[in-house]
Amino acid sequence: MDSSSPSIEVDNVLLAVLIDGLQITDQQLNEKCLAAIIAWGPEIVPKLLEAADKPTTGRLLRRDLLHAKDQIGRRLCASGVSAAALIVEAILEALRPDIEHLNEKALAAANWLPVSLFDRLINTATKNQNQPKYCARLLRAAYQLVTRTNETRHNDLFVLASHLDHEVANTAVRLLMKFGMSRLLRMRRYVTVAHAIPDYASPS
């Protein structure tokens, strides 16, 4: 992989998400995962062949993996987007469908996302409050990124901390506490905070 692509140390974690994403009946996710695999580079070919040859690999997935393998090296990304950026887009997209095994792999991969995505994750969560499970996954991914936030993001997180969905609210509280907002949370008296603050004082 080139210098703009994710480290070889996390290849297996990232590729697991992309391969899982190809198996979901979701065209938008499929296209992003396929684009990421093709852009990855020729060093990923042995892993694609290994996955295609597994006895548990279905016919359609095998077809897609071999198609991706054939496309690597034949076409450049017309938009000029780097392989790393396409992989990030696919990982974020894998948080959207409500499919547990895919979501868990995407959240594991989120540990390796650029910390600069923190604001984007919070903003997307704020815009998708009507999809509480998706919103909570975005917040969980954001929690894994060690970075500083700003006043705008604090305000968004306070909005999410009062969300009716328990997981969304508590995950937002965890994030606010991570940035030293425990006292202000108590002052604002959010309904989730009374039990959330002890739970998340030392989040795992």
GUSE-396080 format. One record per residue (C-alpha): residue number from 1; residue in three letters; z, x, y. Coordinates in pm, whole numbers, plus 32768, in hexadecimal, padded with zeros to 4 digits. Each point is the difference from the previous one (the first is absolute). Last residue first. Layout:
<atoms>
(NUM, ALA, (Z, X, Y))
...
</atoms>
This chain:
<atoms>
(204, SER, (8B94, 7AC3, 805F))
(203, PRO, (8080, 7F69, 8143))
(202, SER, (8151, 807F, 807A))
(201, ALA, (8073, 7EF4, 80F7))
(200, TYR, (7F08, 7F17, 7F5F))
(199, ASP, (80E1, 7F1C, 7F3A))
(198, PRO, (8117, 8007, 8102))
(197, ILE, (7F09, 7FA0, 8113))
(196, ALA, (7F4C, 7EF3, 7F3D))
(195, HIS, (8123, 7F12, 7FC5))
(194, ALA, (8051, 7FB2, 816B))
(193, VAL, (7EA4, 8064, 8070))
(192, THR, (7F33, 7EE8, 7F6A))
(191, VAL, (8076, 7EF5, 80F4))
(190, TYR, (7FB1, 80E2, 8125))
(189, ARG, (812A, 802F, 80E2))
(188, ARG, (7F53, 80A8, 8129))
(187, MET, (8134, 80DA, 8036))
(186, ARG, (8006, 805C, 7E8E))
(185, LEU, (7E94, 806C, 800C))
(184, LEU, (8044, 80C4, 813D))
(183, ARG, (8112, 80C3, 7F51))
(182, SER, (7F28, 8049, 7ED0))
(181, MET, (7ED3, 807A, 80CB))
(180, GLY, (8008, 816D, 7F98))
(179, PHE, (7E94, 8027, 7FA0))
(178, LYS, (8041, 7FD7, 7E8C))
(177, MET, (80CB, 7ECD, 8059))
(176, LEU, (7ECB, 7F62, 8098))
(175, LEU, (7F3A, 804E, 7EC6))
(174, ARG, (8107, 7F6D, 7F1B))
(173, VAL, (8012, 7EC9, 80DA))
(172, ALA, (7E87, 7FD4, 7FDF))
(171, THR, (8028, 8017, 7E86))
(170, ASN, (8112, 7EFA, 800D))
(169, ALA, (7F32, 7F0B, 80CB))
(168, VAL, (7EC4, 8021, 7F2C))
(167, GLU, (80C4, 7FE5, 7EBB))
(166, HIS, (80C4, 7ECD, 8072))
(165, ASP, (7ED6, 7F3A, 8081))
(164, LEU, (806E, 7F3B, 8130))
(163, HIS, (7FA6, 8120, 80E8))
(162, SER, (8113, 8069, 80F2))
(161, ALA, (7FDA, 8172, 7FB1))
(160, LEU, (7E88, 7FD8, 8030))
(159, VAL, (802E, 7FBA, 8174))
(158, PHE, (80F3, 8123, 801A))
(157, LEU, (7EFC, 80DC, 7F56))
(156, ASP, (7EF7, 7FA1, 80FE))
(155, ASN, (80ED, 8053, 811D))
(154, HIS, (8054, 8151, 7F68))
(153, ARG, (7E8B, 8043, 7FD5))
(152, THR, (7FC9, 7FCE, 8174))
(151, GLU, (812B, 80DC, 8055))
(150, ASN, (7F82, 8125, 7F34))
(149, THR, (8013, 8087, 7E9D))
(148, ARG, (804F, 8158, 7F7B))
(147, THR, (7F88, 806A, 7EAA))
(146, VAL, (8060, 8014, 7E93))
(145, LEU, (7F10, 7F1A, 7F4D))
(144, GLN, (809C, 7F4D, 7ED7))
(143, TYR, (807F, 7EE6, 80DB))
(142, ALA, (7E9B, 7FB9, 806D))
(141, ALA, (7F9A, 7FC1, 7E97))
(140, ARG, (8124, 7F10, 7FD5))
(139, LEU, (7F9B, 7F53, 8143))
(138, LEU, (7E9D, 7FD2, 7F84))
(137, ARG, (8086, 7F79, 7EB7))
(136, ALA, (80DC, 7F08, 80B9))
(135, CYS, (7ED8, 7F7C, 80CA))
(134, TYR, (7F32, 7FD6, 7EC5))
(133, LYS, (8118, 7F35, 7F62))
(132, PRO, (803B, 7F3C, 8142))
(131, GLN, (7E95, 7F95, 8038))
(130, ASN, (802D, 7F2C, 813C))
(129, GLN, (80A2, 8131, 809F))
(128, ASN, (7EAF, 80AC, 7FF1))
(127, LYS, (7FD0, 8074, 8167))
(126, THR, (815A, 80A0, 800C))
(125, ALA, (7FBF, 80B2, 7EB6))
(124, THR, (7EB8, 8089, 8087))
(123, ASN, (80B1, 8085, 8137))
(122, ILE, (8113, 809E, 7F2F))
(121, LEU, (7F04, 80A8, 7F19))
(120, ARG, (7F2C, 8076, 8127))
(119, ASP, (812E, 8094, 80AE))
(118, PHE, (8063, 80C8, 7ECB))
(117, LEU, (7E9F, 807C, 7FBB))
(116, SER, (803E, 8146, 80C1))
(115, VAL, (80EB, 8064, 7EE6))
(114, PRO, (7ECA, 804D, 7F30))
(113, LEU, (8011, 7F5A, 7EA8))
(112, TRP, (8097, 80C3, 7EDF))
(111, ASN, (812A, 7F1F, 7FBD))
(110, ALA, (7F08, 7EE0, 8014))
(109, ALA, (7F83, 8069, 7EA7))
(108, ALA, (813B, 7F72, 7F61))
(107, LEU, (7FD1, 7EC3, 80CD))
(106, ALA, (7E98, 7FE7, 7F86))
(105, LYS, (806F, 802C, 7E97))
(104, GLU, (8105, 7EEE, 802B))
(103, ASN, (7F03, 7F1A, 80A6))
(102, LEU, (7F04, 8027, 7EE8))
(101, HIS, (80FF, 7FAF, 7EF1))
(100, GLU, (8087, 7EDB, 80CB))
(99, ILE, (7EC1, 7F4F, 8066))
(98, ASP, (8027, 7F3A, 8145))
(97, PRO, (7EC4, 808C, 809F))
(96, ARG, (803F, 80B9, 814B))
(95, LEU, (80AB, 814A, 7FA2))
(94, ALA, (7EC0, 807D, 7F59))
(93, GLU, (7F53, 7FEF, 8154))
(92, LEU, (80EF, 8109, 8085))
(91, ILE, (7FA9, 80E7, 7EDE))
(90, ALA, (7E8A, 7FC1, 802F))
(89, GLU, (8012, 804E, 8174))
(88, VAL, (80C3, 8140, 7FB9))
(87, ILE, (7EFA, 806B, 7F01))
(86, LEU, (7EEB, 7FC2, 80FD))
(85, ALA, (80B6, 80D0, 8106))
(84, ALA, (8035, 8121, 7F0C))
(83, ALA, (7E91, 7FFC, 7F9A))
(82, SER, (7F9E, 8028, 816C))
(81, VAL, (7F44, 7EF7, 80C5))
(80, GLY, (7EAA, 8076, 8075))
(79, SER, (7F78, 7E9F, 7FFC))
(78, ALA, (7EEF, 8059, 7F08))
(77, CYS, (80F9, 8092, 7F08))
(76, LEU, (7F27, 80F2, 7F44))
(75, ARG, (7F36, 7FA3, 7ED0))
(74, ARG, (7F95, 80B2, 7EC8))
(73, GLY, (8132, 80DE, 7FD3))
(72, ILE, (80CD, 7EEC, 7F63))
(71, GLN, (7F1F, 7ED6, 7FB5))
(70, ASP, (7FE7, 8045, 7E8A))
(69, LYS, (817B, 8014, 7FDD))
(68, ALA, (8029, 7EB8, 80BF))
(67, HIS, (7F0C, 7F57, 7F13))
(66, LEU, (80BA, 8093, 7ED8))
(65, LEU, (8146, 7F73, 8083))
(64, ASP, (7F65, 7EAC, 804A))
(63, ARG, (7F67, 7FE2, 7EA5))
(62, ARG, (8144, 8067, 7F58))
(61, LEU, (80B5, 7EF8, 80CF))
(60, LEU, (7F0A, 7EF8, 7F8E))
(59, ARG, (8019, 805F, 7E91))
(58, GLY, (8179, 800F, 7FF4))
(57, THR, (80CA, 8140, 7FED))
(56, THR, (8107, 7FEC, 7EED))
(55, PRO, (7F48, 80F4, 7F1D))
(54, LYS, (8003, 8104, 811A))
(53, ASP, (7EAB, 809B, 8039))
(52, ALA, (7FCF, 7F77, 8160))
(51, ALA, (8151, 808C, 8071))
(50, GLU, (7FAA, 815B, 7F80))
(49, LEU, (7EA8, 7FEC, 809A))
(48, LEU, (8096, 7FA2, 8151))
(47, LYS, (8100, 811A, 7FE6))
(46, PRO, (7EEE, 80FC, 7FB0))
(45, VAL, (7F31, 7F82, 812C))
(44, ILE, (8117, 8029, 8103))
(43, GLU, (7F9A, 8165, 8054))
(42, PRO, (7EAB, 7F7B, 806B))
(41, GLY, (8081, 7F64, 8143))
(40, TRP, (80E9, 7EED, 807B))
(39, ALA, (7EF1, 7F40, 80B8))
(38, ILE, (7F94, 7F47, 7EC5))
(37, ILE, (8168, 7FAA, 7FA8))
(36, ALA, (804D, 7F83, 815F))
(35, ALA, (7EC6, 7F2C, 8012))
(34, LEU, (8052, 7F64, 7EAE))
(33, CYS, (8163, 7FAD, 806C))
(32, LYS, (7F89, 7F67, 8147))
(31, GLU, (7EF2, 7F32, 7F57))
(30, ASN, (80E9, 7F7E, 7EF1))
(29, LEU, (810B, 7F9C, 80FF))
(28, GLN, (7F09, 7F34, 80CB))
(27, GLN, (7F67, 7F6A, 7EC7))
(26, ASP, (8147, 7F89, 7F68))
(25, THR, (8006, 7FBB, 7E8C))
(24, ILE, (80E4, 8127, 7FB2))
(23, GLN, (7F86, 8110, 7F14))
(22, LEU, (7F79, 80EA, 810C))
(21, GLY, (8153, 7FFE, 80AA))
(20, ASP, (80A7, 8088, 7EC8))
(19, ILE, (7F12, 8129, 800C))
(18, LEU, (804A, 803D, 8170))
(17, VAL, (8179, 7FE0, 7FD1))
(16, ALA, (8007, 80F1, 7EDA))
(15, LEU, (7F26, 80F0, 80C7))
(14, LEU, (810B, 8020, 810D))
(13, VAL, (811D, 8052, 7F12))
(12, ASN, (7F29, 80E7, 7F2C))
(11, ASP, (7F7E, 80BF, 812C))
(10, VAL, (8158, 803B, 8097))
(9, GLU, (8020, 8176, 7FC6))
(8, ILE, (7E8C, 8033, 8044))
(7, SER, (804F, 7FC4, 816E))
(6, PRO, (7F56, 7EE0, 80B6))
(5, SER, (7EAA, 803F, 809C))
(4, SER, (7FAF, 80A1, 814F))
(3, SER, (7FF9, 815F, 7F6C))
(2, ASP, (7EFC, 7F9D, 7EFE))
(1, MET, (804A, 7F80, 7EA3))
</atoms>
